[in-house]
Amino acid sequence: MKKAAIKKNIAELEKELRRLKLELVKDDVSPSTVIVPDELQDAFLHIEEKIRDYFSDLNIDPESGEITAQGQRYVLLRSDSLSHEFLEFIKERYSDRSIHEAISIGNNFLYDNAKVIGKKDAISFHNKLGLTAPIEKLSAGPIHFAYTGWANVEIFKESNPSPDENFILKFKHHNSFEAQSWLKAKKKTDIPVCTMNCGYSAGWCEESFGMPLTTVEVECEAKGDEACVFIMAPSHKIEKYVDELVDLSKVENFEIPVFFKRKHIEEQLRESLVQKEVLIKEIHHRVKNNLQLIISLLRVQMTEMKDKNLVSEFEASINRVSTMAAVHEMIYQNKDFDKVNLRSYMNHLVTSLIQMYSLNQVAEVDIEINIPEVEFTIEQSLPLALILNEIICNSHKHGLEKSGRLYLKLSCENDEYQLTIGDNGPGFKLKKNQKGIGLMLIDILIEQIDGIKTVKNSSKGLEYKINFKLK
């Protein structure tokens, strides 16, 4: 009980001390925690009184593990652990990367976290103090900044804190906790180090003015400059304002931060990927249309032919082009533009080929297809489709004159695929050293997929077995 009474008396004495300090600065016409242009002094002085009252209730209670002000809980952290010590850890953690890349990763993390904290602190204070005007909301930021130990802020006259794209804030941080951490530790740096200062200030002002803002540190005491100087502007105009307000010939090694840079890069990559997918699908669509045009030209040419053998060869060539067109058509209709579902594709292709070859024949064909749910690339699918075309063509010519059975099977064992295509016709006989263009094309296509062909040709039918592995 005695201990509690002593703590209460200490708190009352501290409160009285702060009241007396306030009396001493009452007659001062400018705020004591920030330096601002004359036209902003009234707004800042008014808000400083509110924030001073807010922190007059600051209570540190280690017995309960709490630091509070007006019921809000705060956390004390060593400044070194959020500056040079943090970056040293990041460099060790990412020792497999260049020092520049490792530091960039660390700074992105610090900037993102500080900006989120700044945004959330701004929302809390705006609500608690009933601030509505953008300048009022802004003024609370640098004052809160000072009371929570980040730095003292000086806003330059070149600033134009307007709630539009002409917003510009040029300011200086006196006694920045990040720069001072480097200086006191006697650590050297070639780049500005007040990353969290940048993020926090951008986050607070972003909430105050309702638009995306970015802060860049263009000078830094930790790297030997006279002061820590910052420029804040709308994200899409920050580079322009930096060029206008800073003599870049005297500034070295500064970067324009991007809020959640990794997410930003991912979104750019996603957008680029979507554009490329659309482009590639359009290419497949145009290839298919061009192949259809070739088919039409060949058919026009066929009308002038009288040689039945020549007409037959033309028809075979047209069917080959149609098969290639079908592959491209299926690809641009798929969501996954670089893959072909072999089961649905083979079903579609075989049905189309049977219908196409049956136009000149009366054969009734029983089709049996046993294909698993696998996806092949266009480089693998196109040769398989053309092989299928040639074999079905030969089946119609030699094995399925009136009726019969055509079967197709794909199996896989130990990463090796086996494609079986056959019919139950009478087979066919070739004269010695005779090999038509269709059979030669089959061999060429099998070589393209590094396959091995086995042919079973008898009076009970013709069967191809093609073994290959995916590349």
C-alpha positions as CSV (number, residue, x, y, z in Angstrom):
1,M,0.0,0.0,0.0
2,K,2.9,2.3,0.9
3,K,4.6,1.6,-2.4
4,A,1.5,2.4,-4.4
5,A,1.1,5.8,-2.5
6,I,4.7,6.7,-3.3
7,K,4.2,5.9,-7.0
8,K,1.0,8.0,-7.0
9,N,2.9,11.0,-5.4
10,I,5.7,10.6,-8.0
11,A,3.2,10.7,-10.9
12,E,1.5,13.8,-9.5
13,L,4.8,15.6,-9.1
14,E,5.8,14.7,-12.7
15,K,2.4,16.0,-13.9
16,E,2.9,19.3,-12.0
17,L,6.5,19.6,-13.4
18,R,5.1,19.3,-16.9
19,R,2.4,21.9,-16.1
20,L,5.1,24.3,-14.9
21,K,7.2,23.8,-18.0
22,L,4.1,24.5,-20.1
23,E,3.6,27.8,-18.1
24,L,7.2,28.8,-19.0
25,V,6.6,28.4,-22.8
26,K,3.0,29.8,-22.8
27,D,4.1,33.1,-24.1
28,D,6.1,31.6,-27.0
29,V,4.3,32.0,-30.3
30,S,5.8,28.9,-32.0
31,P,5.6,25.2,-31.1
32,S,8.5,23.8,-29.1
33,T,8.9,20.4,-30.8
34,V,8.9,21.4,-34.5
35,I,10.1,24.2,-36.7
36,V,7.6,25.2,-39.4
37,P,6.9,28.1,-41.8
38,D,5.1,31.1,-40.3
39,E,1.8,30.3,-42.1
40,L,1.6,26.8,-40.4
41,Q,2.6,27.9,-36.8
42,D,-0.9,28.4,-35.5
43,A,-2.1,25.0,-36.6
44,F,1.0,23.3,-35.2
45,L,0.9,25.2,-31.9
46,H,-2.8,24.3,-31.4
47,I,-2.1,20.5,-32.0
48,E,1.1,20.6,-29.9
49,E,-1.0,21.6,-26.8
50,K,-3.3,18.6,-27.4
51,I,-0.5,16.1,-27.8
52,R,1.4,17.6,-24.8
53,D,-1.7,17.0,-22.7
54,Y,-2.0,13.5,-24.2
55,F,1.5,12.5,-23.1
56,S,1.1,14.2,-19.7
57,D,-0.6,10.9,-18.7
58,L,2.5,8.9,-19.7
59,N,2.9,6.0,-17.2
60,I,5.7,3.5,-17.0
61,D,4.8,0.5,-14.9
62,P,7.5,-2.2,-15.1
63,E,5.8,-4.3,-12.4
64,S,2.9,-4.9,-14.9
65,G,5.1,-4.7,-18.0
66,E,3.3,-1.7,-19.4
67,I,4.0,1.8,-20.7
68,T,0.7,3.7,-21.3
69,A,-0.5,7.1,-22.3
70,Q,-4.3,7.9,-22.2
71,G,-5.0,4.2,-22.0
72,Q,-2.9,3.4,-25.2
73,R,-0.1,1.0,-24.6
74,Y,3.4,1.8,-26.0
75,V,6.6,-0.3,-26.4
76,L,10.1,0.9,-25.9
77,L,12.7,-0.5,-28.3
78,R,16.4,0.3,-28.5
79,S,17.1,2.5,-31.5
80,D,20.3,0.5,-32.4
81,S,18.2,-2.7,-32.9
82,L,16.1,-0.9,-35.6
83,S,19.0,0.6,-37.4
84,H,22.7,-0.5,-37.9
85,E,22.3,-3.7,-35.8
86,F,19.3,-4.8,-37.8
87,L,21.1,-4.2,-41.1
88,E,24.2,-6.1,-39.9
89,F,21.9,-9.0,-39.1
90,I,20.3,-8.8,-42.6
91,K,23.8,-8.8,-44.2
92,E,24.7,-11.9,-42.3
93,R,21.4,-13.6,-43.0
94,Y,21.7,-12.9,-46.7
95,S,25.4,-13.4,-47.0
96,D,24.8,-15.3,-50.3
97,R,23.7,-12.1,-51.9
98,S,25.6,-8.9,-52.6
99,I,25.8,-6.3,-49.8
100,H,23.7,-3.9,-51.9
101,E,21.0,-6.5,-52.4
102,A,21.0,-7.6,-48.7
103,I,20.8,-3.9,-47.5
104,S,18.0,-3.3,-50.0
105,I,16.0,-6.3,-48.5
106,G,16.5,-4.9,-45.0
107,N,15.6,-1.4,-45.9
108,N,12.4,-2.5,-47.7
109,F,11.4,-4.4,-44.5
110,L,12.0,-1.3,-42.3
111,Y,10.3,1.1,-44.7
112,D,7.2,-1.1,-45.0
113,N,6.8,-1.7,-41.3
114,A,7.4,2.0,-40.5
115,K,4.8,3.1,-43.1
116,V,2.2,0.7,-41.7
117,I,2.9,2.0,-38.2
118,G,2.7,5.6,-39.3
119,K,-0.6,5.0,-41.1
120,K,-2.2,3.3,-38.1
121,D,-0.8,5.8,-35.6
122,A,-2.3,8.6,-37.8
123,I,-5.7,7.0,-37.9
124,S,-5.7,6.5,-34.1
125,F,-4.7,10.1,-33.3
126,H,-7.0,11.6,-35.9
127,N,-9.9,9.8,-34.2
128,K,-8.8,10.4,-30.6
129,L,-8.2,14.2,-31.1
130,G,-11.1,14.7,-33.5
131,L,-8.9,16.0,-36.4
132,T,-10.6,16.5,-39.7
133,A,-8.7,19.1,-41.8
134,P,-5.6,17.7,-43.7
135,I,-3.3,20.4,-42.2
136,E,-4.5,19.5,-38.7
137,K,-3.9,15.8,-39.4
138,L,-0.5,16.5,-40.8
139,S,0.6,18.7,-37.8
140,A,-0.1,16.0,-35.3
141,G,2.5,13.7,-37.1
142,P,5.7,15.6,-36.5
143,I,4.7,16.5,-32.9
144,H,3.8,12.9,-32.1
145,F,7.1,12.0,-33.8
146,A,9.0,14.1,-31.3
147,Y,7.2,12.9,-28.3
148,T,7.8,9.2,-29.2
149,G,11.5,9.7,-29.8
150,W,12.0,9.5,-33.5
151,A,13.3,13.0,-34.2
152,N,12.5,16.7,-34.3
153,V,11.0,17.9,-37.6
154,E,11.8,21.1,-39.5
155,I,9.5,21.8,-42.5
156,F,11.0,24.0,-45.2
157,K,9.3,27.0,-46.9
158,E,9.5,25.2,-50.3
159,S,6.8,22.9,-49.0
160,N,3.2,22.9,-50.4
161,P,1.1,20.5,-48.2
162,S,-2.0,20.7,-50.5
163,P,-4.5,17.8,-50.8
164,D,-3.8,17.2,-54.5
165,E,-1.0,16.0,-56.8
166,N,0.9,19.3,-56.2
167,F,1.6,18.2,-52.6
168,I,5.2,18.6,-51.7
169,L,6.9,18.5,-48.3
170,K,10.6,19.2,-47.9
171,F,11.8,18.8,-44.3
172,K,14.7,18.0,-42.1
173,H,15.0,15.7,-39.1
174,H,17.0,17.0,-36.2
175,N,18.5,14.2,-34.0
176,S,17.1,11.3,-36.1
177,F,17.2,8.2,-34.0
178,E,18.5,6.2,-37.0
179,A,21.3,8.6,-38.0
180,Q,22.4,9.1,-34.4
181,S,22.5,5.3,-33.9
182,W,25.0,5.0,-36.7
183,L,27.0,8.0,-35.5
184,K,27.2,6.9,-31.8
185,A,28.2,3.4,-32.9
186,K,30.9,5.0,-35.1
187,K,29.5,2.9,-38.1
188,K,30.2,4.1,-41.6
189,T,27.6,4.2,-44.4
190,D,27.6,5.3,-48.0
191,I,23.8,5.5,-48.2
192,P,21.0,7.4,-46.3
193,V,20.0,5.3,-43.3
194,C,16.8,7.0,-42.0
195,T,14.6,4.4,-43.6
196,M,12.0,4.1,-40.8
197,N,11.8,7.9,-40.6
198,C,10.9,7.9,-44.3
199,G,8.3,5.2,-44.0
200,Y,6.6,6.6,-40.8
201,S,6.3,10.1,-42.2
202,A,4.9,8.9,-45.5
203,G,2.4,6.7,-43.8
204,W,1.2,9.4,-41.5
205,C,0.8,12.0,-44.3
206,E,-0.7,9.5,-46.6
207,E,-3.6,9.0,-44.1
208,S,-3.8,12.8,-43.5
209,F,-4.2,13.7,-47.2
210,G,-5.9,10.6,-48.5
211,M,-3.4,9.8,-51.3
212,P,-0.4,7.6,-51.9
213,L,2.8,9.4,-50.8
214,T,6.5,8.5,-50.8
215,T,9.3,9.9,-48.8
216,V,13.0,10.0,-49.9
217,E,16.0,10.9,-47.8
218,V,18.3,12.9,-50.0
219,E,20.9,13.8,-47.4
220,C,21.9,12.0,-44.2
221,E,24.1,12.9,-41.3
222,A,25.2,9.3,-40.9
223,K,26.9,9.4,-44.3
224,G,28.6,12.7,-43.7
225,D,26.0,15.2,-44.8
226,E,25.2,18.3,-42.7
227,A,21.6,17.2,-42.0
228,C,19.0,14.5,-42.6
229,V,16.9,16.1,-45.4
230,F,13.8,14.5,-46.9
231,I,11.3,15.1,-49.7
232,M,7.8,13.7,-49.7
233,A,5.5,13.8,-52.7
234,P,2.8,11.8,-54.5
235,S,4.3,8.4,-55.4
236,H,3.9,9.1,-59.2
237,K,5.6,12.5,-59.0
238,I,8.4,11.9,-56.4
239,E,11.2,11.5,-59.0
240,K,10.1,14.8,-60.7
241,Y,10.2,16.8,-57.4
242,V,13.5,15.2,-56.3
243,D,15.0,16.4,-59.6
244,E,13.6,19.9,-59.1
245,L,14.5,20.4,-55.4
246,V,17.8,18.7,-55.0
247,D,21.2,19.2,-56.7
248,L,21.7,15.5,-57.6
249,S,25.3,16.2,-58.5
250,K,26.0,16.6,-54.8
251,V,23.8,13.7,-53.7
252,E,25.0,10.1,-53.9
253,N,23.5,6.7,-53.3
254,F,19.8,7.5,-52.5
255,E,16.9,5.3,-53.5
256,I,13.2,6.0,-54.0
257,P,11.5,3.5,-51.8
258,V,8.4,1.5,-52.9
259,F,5.8,0.5,-50.4
260,F,5.7,-3.3,-50.3
261,K,8.2,-3.4,-53.1
262,R,8.0,-7.2,-53.4
263,K,4.3,-7.1,-53.8
264,H,4.6,-4.3,-56.3
265,I,7.1,-6.3,-58.3
266,E,4.8,-9.4,-58.1
267,E,1.9,-7.3,-59.4
268,Q,4.0,-6.0,-62.3
269,L,5.1,-9.6,-63.1
270,R,1.5,-10.8,-62.9
271,E,0.4,-8.0,-65.2
272,S,3.2,-8.7,-67.6
273,L,2.4,-12.4,-67.5
274,V,-1.3,-11.8,-68.3
275,Q,-0.2,-9.6,-71.3
276,K,2.1,-12.3,-72.6
277,E,-0.6,-15.0,-72.2
278,V,-3.0,-12.9,-74.2
279,L,-0.3,-12.3,-76.8
280,I,0.7,-15.9,-77.1
281,K,-3.0,-17.0,-77.3
282,E,-3.5,-14.4,-80.0
283,I,-0.5,-15.9,-81.9
284,H,-1.9,-19.4,-81.7
285,H,-5.3,-18.0,-82.9
286,R,-3.6,-16.3,-85.9
287,V,-1.5,-19.4,-86.7
288,K,-4.7,-21.5,-86.7
289,N,-6.4,-18.9,-89.0
290,N,-3.4,-18.9,-91.3
291,L,-3.4,-22.7,-91.5
292,Q,-7.1,-22.6,-92.3
293,L,-6.3,-20.1,-95.1
294,I,-3.7,-22.6,-96.5
295,I,-6.3,-25.3,-96.3
296,S,-8.7,-23.2,-98.4
297,L,-6.0,-22.4,-101.0
298,L,-5.1,-26.1,-101.3
299,R,-8.8,-27.0,-101.8
300,V,-9.2,-24.4,-104.5
301,Q,-6.1,-25.8,-106.1
302,M,-7.6,-29.3,-105.9
303,T,-10.6,-28.3,-108.0
304,E,-8.4,-27.9,-111.0
305,M,-6.8,-31.4,-110.6
306,K,-7.8,-34.4,-112.7
307,D,-5.2,-36.9,-111.5
308,K,-6.9,-38.9,-108.7
309,N,-3.6,-39.9,-107.1
310,L,-2.6,-36.2,-106.9
311,V,-5.9,-35.3,-105.5
312,S,-5.5,-38.0,-102.8
313,E,-2.0,-36.7,-101.8
314,F,-3.4,-33.1,-101.7
315,E,-6.2,-34.4,-99.4
316,A,-3.7,-36.0,-97.1
317,S,-1.7,-32.8,-96.9
318,I,-4.8,-30.9,-96.1
319,N,-5.6,-33.3,-93.3
320,R,-2.1,-32.8,-91.9
321,V,-2.5,-29.0,-91.9
322,S,-6.0,-29.4,-90.3
323,T,-4.4,-31.5,-87.5
324,M,-1.9,-28.8,-86.8
325,A,-4.6,-26.1,-86.9
326,A,-6.6,-28.2,-84.3
327,V,-3.7,-28.2,-81.9
328,H,-3.3,-24.4,-82.0
329,E,-7.1,-24.0,-81.7
330,M,-7.2,-26.1,-78.6
331,I,-4.3,-24.2,-77.1
332,Y,-5.7,-20.7,-77.4
333,Q,-9.1,-21.9,-76.1
334,N,-7.4,-23.3,-72.9
335,K,-6.7,-21.4,-69.8
336,D,-3.2,-22.8,-69.6
337,F,-1.9,-21.7,-73.0
338,D,1.3,-23.8,-73.0
339,K,-0.2,-27.1,-72.1
340,V,-2.6,-29.5,-73.8
341,N,-4.8,-32.0,-72.0
342,L,-4.1,-35.1,-73.9
343,R,-7.2,-37.0,-73.1
344,S,-9.7,-34.3,-74.3
345,Y,-7.4,-33.4,-77.2
346,M,-7.1,-37.0,-78.5
347,N,-10.8,-37.6,-78.1
348,H,-11.5,-34.5,-80.1
349,L,-8.8,-35.2,-82.7
350,V,-9.7,-38.9,-83.3
351,T,-13.4,-38.1,-83.7
352,S,-12.6,-35.3,-86.1
353,L,-10.2,-37.4,-88.1
354,I,-12.7,-40.4,-88.3
355,Q,-15.4,-38.1,-89.5
356,M,-13.1,-36.5,-92.0
357,Y,-11.8,-39.7,-93.5
358,S,-15.3,-41.3,-93.5
359,L,-16.6,-38.6,-95.9
360,N,-15.2,-40.7,-98.8
361,Q,-16.0,-44.1,-97.3
362,V,-18.9,-45.9,-95.8
363,A,-16.8,-47.6,-93.1
364,E,-18.3,-47.9,-89.6
365,V,-15.6,-47.5,-87.0
366,D,-15.8,-48.5,-83.3
367,I,-13.4,-46.2,-81.5
368,E,-11.8,-47.1,-78.2
369,I,-9.7,-44.4,-76.5
370,N,-7.9,-45.0,-73.2
371,I,-5.9,-41.9,-72.3
372,P,-5.1,-40.7,-68.7
373,E,-5.5,-37.1,-67.5
374,V,-2.0,-35.8,-68.5
375,E,-0.8,-32.6,-70.0
376,F,1.8,-32.2,-72.7
377,T,3.4,-29.1,-74.1
378,I,2.7,-28.1,-77.7
379,E,6.2,-29.4,-78.7
380,Q,5.2,-32.8,-77.5
381,S,1.5,-32.7,-78.5
382,L,1.9,-31.6,-82.1
383,P,4.2,-34.5,-83.3
384,L,1.9,-37.0,-81.5
385,A,-1.1,-35.5,-83.2
386,L,0.5,-35.7,-86.6
387,I,1.6,-39.3,-86.0
388,L,-2.0,-40.1,-85.1
389,N,-3.2,-38.4,-88.2
390,E,-0.9,-40.5,-90.4
391,I,-1.8,-43.8,-88.7
392,I,-5.6,-43.1,-88.8
393,C,-5.2,-42.1,-92.5
394,N,-3.5,-45.5,-93.3
395,S,-6.1,-47.4,-91.3
396,H,-8.9,-45.9,-93.4
397,K,-7.0,-46.7,-96.6
398,H,-5.9,-50.2,-95.8
399,G,-7.7,-51.6,-92.7
400,L,-11.2,-50.1,-92.3
401,E,-12.7,-50.4,-95.7
402,K,-16.2,-51.4,-94.5
403,S,-16.2,-51.6,-90.7
404,G,-13.7,-52.3,-87.9
405,R,-12.3,-51.2,-84.6
406,L,-9.7,-48.5,-84.0
407,Y,-8.1,-48.3,-80.5
408,L,-5.8,-45.8,-78.9
409,K,-4.0,-46.2,-75.5
410,L,-1.4,-44.3,-73.5
411,S,0.3,-45.8,-70.5
412,C,3.2,-44.7,-68.4
413,E,5.8,-46.6,-66.4
414,N,9.0,-45.3,-64.8
415,D,8.5,-41.9,-66.5
416,E,8.4,-43.6,-69.9
417,Y,5.2,-43.3,-72.0
418,Q,3.9,-45.8,-74.4
419,L,1.4,-44.8,-77.1
420,T,-0.5,-47.7,-78.7
421,I,-2.5,-47.1,-81.9
422,G,-4.0,-50.0,-83.8
423,D,-6.9,-51.4,-85.8
424,N,-8.3,-54.9,-86.4
425,G,-8.1,-54.7,-90.2
426,P,-6.2,-57.0,-92.5
427,G,-3.0,-55.1,-92.2
428,F,-1.2,-54.0,-95.3
429,K,1.7,-55.1,-97.4
430,L,4.4,-52.9,-99.0
431,K,6.6,-53.9,-101.9
432,K,10.3,-54.1,-101.2
433,N,12.0,-50.8,-100.5
434,Q,8.6,-49.1,-100.9
435,K,7.8,-46.5,-98.3
436,G,5.1,-43.8,-98.8
437,I,5.3,-40.3,-97.6
438,G,3.0,-41.0,-94.6
439,L,5.2,-43.7,-93.2
440,M,8.3,-41.6,-93.7
441,L,6.6,-38.7,-91.9
442,I,5.7,-41.0,-89.0
443,D,9.4,-41.9,-88.6
444,I,10.5,-38.3,-88.7
445,L,7.9,-37.3,-86.1
446,I,8.9,-40.2,-83.8
447,E,12.5,-38.9,-84.0
448,Q,11.4,-35.5,-83.0
449,I,10.1,-36.8,-79.6
450,D,13.1,-39.2,-79.3
451,G,10.8,-42.1,-79.5
452,I,11.2,-45.8,-80.4
453,K,8.6,-47.4,-82.8
454,T,7.5,-51.0,-82.8
455,V,5.1,-52.2,-85.5
456,K,3.0,-55.3,-85.4
457,N,1.5,-55.9,-88.9
458,S,-0.5,-59.1,-89.5
459,S,-3.8,-60.3,-91.1
460,K,-5.4,-59.6,-87.8
461,G,-4.6,-55.9,-87.8
462,L,-1.9,-53.3,-87.6
463,E,-0.6,-52.0,-84.3
464,Y,2.0,-49.3,-83.5
465,K,3.7,-49.0,-80.2
466,I,5.7,-45.8,-79.7
467,N,7.8,-45.4,-76.5
468,F,9.1,-42.0,-75.5
469,K,10.0,-39.8,-72.5
470,L,8.9,-36.3,-71.7
471,K,11.7,-33.8,-72.2
